[in-house]
Amino acid sequence: MDQKSDISSSHNAEKGLVETIVHEEHGGHSDDRQSLASSVDEKKLIRKIDWTLIPWLSFLYFLSFLDRTSIGNAKLYNMEEDLHLTDTQYLICLTVFFFSYTIFEVPSNIFLKRLRPSIWLSFTIFCWGIMMASLLHNYGGLLGMRWMLGMFEAGLFPGVSYLLSCWYKRSELGFRSAIFFSAATVSGAFGGLLAAAISNMDGVGGKPGWQEFDIFSFRAWISILEGLLTVIAGVASFYFVQDFPNNAKILNDDERAFIIRRLQSDNQFSAAGESLRRKYIIQSLTDWKTWNGMLMFMGANGPLYAFSLFLPSIVNQLGFTATPANLLTVPVYVMGCICTCAVGFMADRVGNRGYFAFFDCLDEEAAFTGYLILIFSRNAALSYFAVFLGASGIYPLIVSLSTWMANNVEGSYKRSVTLAMCISFGNLNGAVSSNVYRARDAPWYTLGHGIVLTYIGLGFIASAVYSFRLRAENLRRARGERDEIIVGEDEIKQGMNSKNGTYETIEEAKREKGDQWSGYKYTL
């Protein structure tokens, strides 16, 4: 079967599943529905989904973040001198990654939905592995590699954030997303250990430690070792990455119907699948939540990339040489990992994600305090303590925001585009944060820390506005100001607000309006 017929079959299967569930909701027998529920052990099924999805996706993000930030570790081992880079050229190589990364995130999420995650993610992972293992001799080669790396890595984080939101209820998503994103902190710790270990290979094959010798050529040790592992992971992902619930290989028919009903009961009306229509993209582009979310991610991703790219240099400038500096980043990332998982778990239990996004001591306030200390401190020990505060606030914040956005957007294509737009705009600010830690500002980098602090303040304001507007909208819906007219169920009276829409059934209103439906309650 060719790819076109395979995609067609997939859409037909989705359509059949939708029709089956709609039929059961309207005319199916309650005994059949009860029998289906009793035949599926919910806890066992969710546990199976957890162990199938989360570990492998986390491993892929571990590779992604390791590959994109390893340049910061390699910089400490004379990479600039060996490639004859100026400080400006090095910063440009960091910057160009974020432009291609940003451009391709939204298209990538649309391809993910059309081609299935197991196909699209596997392809992009394989390609960025090839880029990482590329032969580098000069500035032009490094610049081109970083552009291509950004293009192929663009689909992973927004794609997986969207994929997880299609599998779990809104109250379950935070902790799973935290486990997934904590791979970024693990990669930071592992990157420091790997760079320190590779430094012991200095001189092998007549090349410095950041370069590798094999039967074909001299290549970057750090890049080639990570690149080859990523290529292997890309091939394996075709078998290990799962598709959406309506066509995933790990579910039988009863489990598939159970998961979809479970999601639909959580106001994910599009869980059974929907066809791509232009109006879903327009809905995302015209929704205030999308643009507010872009500002929130701007305030989170700017600090994230500044922190991850320059942490080794910051520690190095505090008086530690290359290998000790890399090793001293490890406990910082461990702290970030612990805090990320803790915040994700607590947010799922408490339910108020806005609180964890901008009021909790582990997020905005910790990061703000850490960078405030970095600006004014001239003591190495105090500055080292401050980077722990930064890690404990920056990494959990990304999870809080991505989960919060996914919780408040319904419609599978709309959620796909909204998440990609927010994350891509946030990542674009990595181009700014890549240029604020200039060599001439060493050792204290006051300008860089000040700009990161400004980002954190902007994120705080945008998150507060988002929370306030969601709360106000929930109150309007509770008062009936957003009620639609349902033909046959509502007695149309003079004064009823027809601008909210007129629909034959409530199910039609849910499908057509998504999170704009009057009965949809936003997660605060």
Buried (B, 14 or more C-beta within 10 A) or exposed (E): EEEEEEBEEBBEBBBEBBEBBBEBEEEBEEEEBEEBBEEBEEEEBBEBBBEBBBBBBBBBBBBBBBBBBBBBBBBBBBBBEBBEBEEEBBBBBBBBBBBBBBBBBBBBBBBBBBBBBBBBBBBBBBBBBBBBBBEBEEBEEBBBBBBBBBBBBBBBBBBBBBBBBBBBBBBBBBBBBBBBBBBBBBBBBBBBBBBBBBBEBBEBBEBBBBBBBEEEEBBBBBBBBBBBBBBBBBEBBBEBBBBBBBBBEBBEEBBBBBBBBBBBEBBBBBBBBBEEEEEBBEBBEEBEBBBBBBBBBBBBBBBBBBBBBBBBBBBBBBEBEBBEBBBBBBBBBBBBBBBBBBBBBBBBEEBBBBBBBBBBEBBBBBBBBBBBBBBEBEEBEEBBBBBBBBBBBBBBBBBBBBBBBBBBBBBBBBBBBBBBBBBBBBBBBBBBBBBBBEBEBEEBBEBBBBBBBBBBEBBBEBBBBBBEBBEEBBEEBEEEEBBBBBEEEEEEEEEBEEEBBBBEBBBBBBBBBBBBBBEBBBBB
